[in-house]
Amino acid sequence: MMKTDTRKINFGAGPAMLPPEVLLQASQAVLDYNQSGMSILEIPHRGQLCRDMIDECTALVKELCGIGDDFHVIWQQGGGRQQFCMIPLNFLRPDATAGFLISGHWSKEAMEYAHFYGNVNEVASSEPMKFNCLPAIPVDFSQELAYLHYTTNNTIFGTQWHDIPQSGAVPLIADMSSDILSSERDYSRFSLFYAVAQKNLGAAGNCLVAIRKDFLDRQVSAKLPPSFDFKAQVAERSVLNTANAFAIYVTLLMLKWIKAKGISSINADNKLKSSILYRSIDDSPSFVPYVANKAHRSNMNVCFFPVNPDVEARFNILCKQNNITGIAGHRSAGGYRVSLYNAISIQNVQLLSEIIASI
């Protein structure tokens, strides 16, 4: 199979590929948003057009995640690292301890940031195994933790928690930046979850945060700058500062696209895409997967290595000839990383798998 059109297949880990229909709608809105006579880049962030857009995004998140009115949903701009700070600022006393499951770079960085504000406990870690598997959670970890934080999908090394960890009475917090709305999940089990919007949610510059109302009531600091205070952000309904209207609009388009496809259908497609790609790698004499344990493999990020430089050179040439881009491994890991976010089609994956099989 050879690709004949000129649009590249972007297997990048983020910013990620978007569906063509989303790109078309977003480009039209840049010229005239909702027949308002203004560009989406021009609408006032406190005006009704922006308010309606944010409210529709919020309603869709609650519907697709099945979380209802017992959660607040807010939209922020600072990305994942801002949440690494805001979560302990709001929910970790200086004399308390937060727990972390360390399965990769981002979960480790979240723990390092939290240590600026309170104590941290590395409940489990797969770092000694160079993150080629998920860590084993001890059954007797402390129930006195302020919260337990984990990252649902490890983008750099290609592992994923397919089941929600058991946390007992400890509030569970999840960074879902790279796999939110990619599979069926019981979001009601979380006290807080968040996801930056550059993968399954849309354009970079936007971060979804969902907080259980009873968890927000447990906020430990009564004196925070409003920009870093979840209660202030909730009270201002995501427009405490100028909202990134364009990024939120692309998120709205992606949420509509996800709803139209259906989570169960997206989940089935993502499992099929990853199985096609992993099978081609496992069967190939030219490549080796980074994650050997199939139960721990990510459906979102597939990491693998060529067996020698000659294989690497031939593979790179064939990918370039077929307009495939974004497959280089993370700078800290090397090799290849293929990201299979929701907008990647089965046909895209089949093409790449055929190239792998041909080497």
N, C-alpha and C positions, 0 to 999 in steps of 0.2 A: 504493500500500500504506500502510495506517495501522496503527500499533501499538495494540492494544486492552487489554493487561494493564497492571498498575500498576508492575511491577518495571522499574527504569530499565536501559537499555543503557549500561554504563559503558565508554566508549572511552578512559578515562584512562590516562596513561602509568605510573601506579603511585602508591599501591596500585591494583591492577588487578582486573578482574572475575574472579570464581571460578565454576566450574560449580555449578548448583543442587544437584546430588547431593553435592558436597563441602561446601557450606554446611550442608546438612541433617545430614550425618554429624558435622561439627564442632560444630553446635549440640547434638546429642544427647550428644556427649562432654563438653560443658560440664556437663551434669547428671549423667552417669554414664559414666566411661571404661571401656570393655571389660568391663562388668559387674563392676567392682571395688568399687562402692559409693562411689567418690570421683570428683569432677570432674577432668577433665584439668588444671584450674587448681590442683589440690591435690596431685597425685601427687609423691612425693619424687624429686628429680632424680638421686639415687644409688640409687634403688630399682630392682627388676627390671622393673617396668612401663615406666619411662622408658628403661632400658638396652635392653630388647627393641625399643622404638620407634625409638631411634637406630640400632641395629644393622640393623633392617629398612630404614630410610631409606638407610643406607650401602650395603647390598646392592643395593637398587634403583638407586641412582646408578651403581654399578659395572656393573650389568647393562645399563641403558639407554645408558650412555656407552661401554660395551665396553672398560673400562680394566683390569679384573682386579685381581689382588693386587699388581701392581707400583706401585700408587698407594695413598697414605693418603687417606682422606676424613674431614674434620672439619667440625663445625658451630659457628659463632661468632655473636656478637650485635652486633658493632660496625658492620656495614654495609660498603659499599664503601670509604669513607674510612679505615676501620681497616686494610683491606688495602693501601691506598695507602701506609700507614706500615709495616705489618708486613713486606711484601715486601722493601723496601730494608733494613729493620732486620736481616732474616735473611740476605739474599742479596747485599747491596751493600756492599763495603768502602768506607771514606771516600776511598781513593785510586783506586777503580775507577769505571767508567762504565756506566750502564744506558741502553739505547736505547728510544726511544718513537716510535710511529706516531701522529700527532696528526690525528684525524678529527673531533673535536668537543670539547665542554666537558669531558667526564669523562676522556678520554684526556689532555687537557692538564692537568687537575687532578692526575691520577696522577703526571705528570712533575714538577709543581711540588712535590708532597709528597716525592717521591724526592730532590729536590735538597737537602732538609734533611739527608740521610744520606750522600750521595756525589755524584759527578758525573753529569750527564745529557747525552744526545745526542739532539737532535730529528732523527731519521733522515729523516723525511718529514712534511709537514704540508699540509693543505688549508685552513688558516686564511686565507691570502691570498685564497682563493676563497669566503670566508665559509662554509666547510664545506658547500658545495652539491655536493660530490663527494668521492671518496676520494683520498688522496694517492698519488702515484706513488712506489713504493719504488725507490731507486737500487740497481743491481745490485752496486755495489762498496762497500756500507756496511761499516763495521769489523766484523771477526769477533772482535775482542778484547773485545766488550761482555760484561758480566756476565750480561745477559739482554736480550731484546727484548719490550717490553710493548705490547699494543694492546687496544682496546675493539672487540669484534666487531660491535656495533650502536650507531649514534649516535641516541639517543632524541630529542634536541632538534631536529636538523635533518633526520633521516630518511635516513641512508645506512647501508649494511650491507656487511660483508666476506662475500661469498658463497663465497669460496675462502680457504683458510688461507694467510697470507703465508709465503713461503720465508724461513727464517732461517739456513740453513746449519748451522754447528756451534753457533750461539748458542742457548741455552735460550729457548724461546718461552713467554710468559706472557700469558694472556688474561682480560680482564674480560668475562664472558658474561652479565652481570646481566639484560639485556633480551631475550636470544634463546636462552638455553640450552634444549635439548630441544625446539626449535621446528623443527628440520630435521635431516637426516642429516649427521653430521660425524665426522671421524676424531679423536676426543679423545685418542688415544694419541700424537699428535704434540706435545702440550703437556707442558712440564715442570711447569706449575702453571696451573690455571684456577679461577676463582671466580665466584660469582653470588649477589647478594642476593635474598632471597625475598620479593618483593612484586609479581612479574609472572607469569612462567610457573611459578614454584615454590611460590607460595602467599602466606601472610600475612607482612607486614613483621615484622622482629625476628629474622631468622634469615639466616645467610649460609653457603652451601656453599663449601668450599675443598677442592680435590683436588690433591695434591702427589705427583709421581713420587718414589719412595723414593730413587733415586740422586741426584735433585736435592736432596732434604732433606739428604743426606749432605754436600752442598757448603755447608751453612750457614756463613757467614763469621764470625759473632759467637758466642763461647762463653759470654758473660755478658749475658743479657737478663732482664728481669722475666718471670716465667713466663707472665703474661697475653699477652705480646707475643712469646713464643718458640714457634715452630711445633713444635719437638720436644717441648716440655712439653705443648702442646695435644694432640698425637698420643698421648703417653704417658698422658694423663688421659682419652682417648677422649671428648673434647668435653664433659666435665663438670668441668673445672678450677674453674669457678665454676657458679653455679646456671643450668642450661640453661633456655632458653625452651621449655618442654615444649609449650605450645599451638601456637606457631609451627612447631615441628618436626612436630607431629602434622598440621597443615594441609599441610605439605610432603609428609608421608607419603601423605596422601589424594590430593594432586595427582600424586605419582609413580605411585601405583596407577592413577589416571585416565589418565595418559599411557601407561602400559604397556598398559592395556586397549584404548586407541585405536590404539596402535602409532605409532612415530615416522614411518614412511613415510606413513601416512595423515594424520597431523598436518602433515607437510611439504607434502603435496599440498593439504590444506585451506588452509594458510597462503598458498601460492602462488596459489591460486584467489581467496581473499579479497582479497589485495593487487591482483591483476590486475583484478578487478571494480571496486575503488575507484579505482585509477589510471586505468582506461579512462574512468570517468565524469568524472574531473577533466580528463583530456586532451581529452575530447570536449566539455567544457562551455565556453561563451563567458563564463561568470561566475566561473570560478576558474582559477588558474594553479598548477602544482606547483612546489615549491621546488627539487627535484632533477630536472634535465632529463635527465641521463644515466641511461637506464633500467637499465643494467648495475650502477649504483651504488645504486639505490633500495632502501630497506629494506622487507622484508615485514612488519615489526613496527610501524613508526611512519611514517605517511604525512602529510607536511606540505604545506600548500597555503595560498593566499591568495585572498581575494575581490578582484574587480577594482574594486569601489567600495563605499562605505558602505551603499548601498541593498541591494546583494546580501547584505552581511553581516547587515543587519537582518532581511531576509526569511528567510535561512537559519537564524538564531538562533530565530526564531519557530517555524518548522517543526520544528526539532530539539526544542524544548521541548514542542511539541504531541505529539511521538512518544516522549516520555520518554527522549530521547538526552542523555547528559551526558558531561563529561570531554573535550570536543573543543577546548577553547581551547589555542592554541599556548603553548609555554613563555614565561615572562615576558621572556626575553632575545631571543626570536625573533618573537613575535606571530603573527598569522594563526591557522590551525587545525592541530591535530595529532590524528590518529586512530590509536589504538594497537590493533593486531590480534593480541593475544596469544592463546595457545592456546584459552582459554575463550570467546573471541568466536566466534559461530557465523556460518556463511555467510549465514543469513537476516538476522542483524543488519546485515551489510555490504550486503546487497542493499537493505534498507530505506533505509540512508543514501545509497546510490548513486542510488536513485530520487528521493530528496529533492534531491540535487545536480542531477540531470537535469531536475527540474521548474522550476528557477530560471532 
